[in-house]
Amino acid sequence: MNFIKTKGLIVKKVDFGEGNRIITVFSENLGKIDLLVRGIRKSKKRDQSSVDLLTLSNFTFYKKGDKFILNTIDSIDFFYDLKKDIDKLEISSYILSVISELILPGEIKKDFFERIEKALYFIVKNKKYKNLLMLLKMMDWIIKEEGYGIRMSGEKYFNISESVITNFENEKNILLKKELFELLLSIKKKVSISEDKVSIEMLTDAIILYEKYINCHLDTNLNLKKHLFGGYLC
């Protein structure tokens, strides 16, 4: 029997049968894979935590037919501090949805994996403002990583389909607040952003704007508002 090993993050789980579970793992070396975990829901609590969402582990598994079967799991981090803080959990939950939407099964994106791993440790150590700012920068990175770019030939309107911010109004363009344009410009130029000048609400607006862009060009269905348990402040 040939065993396969990889580090990965659990991004989805589905329980079935008497005690089985299928976990979707975003792995460092194999992309996104589904692993069958037999009888796990009959095991002790710590074993169950090892195959829970947002758990980073080293996985050993083998292939049987068209399925991957988990053999052993060596947990690296359960991210308990992250899971018990609602603000941190909101952003982490959204990141899981980004992985689910953007990464295809078997698609290897090691740089993306490393960025996600660093992002989770960043979220643990920081508060909501810095975490939202990190998420916005991640969205900007994703747009560039996928081969797209937003041109800035103006500052008043965002034409998502044409990938341009312009001063010309038409029915396809989204009107931008001055503060929102300045935030996007700062992100593009990698300028330092301070909490006294940019609000949490403005960061959220910018993330949602980038989200609309990604959904349009990559045919995804990202929805930040679904992950903000406390409600979205318009």
Secondary structure, DSSP 4 states (H G I P E B T S, - for coil): ---EEEEEEEEEEEEETTTEEEEEEEETTTEEEEEEETTGGGS-HHHHHHTSTT-EEEEEEEEETTEEEEEEEEEEE--HHHHT-HHHHHHHHHHHHHHHHHPPBT---HHHHHHHHHHHHHHHHS-HHHHHHHHHHHHHHHHHHTT---EES-SSEEETTTTEEES---TTPEE--HHHHHHHHHHHHT----TTTS-HHHHHHHHHHHHHHHHHHH-----GGGG-TT----
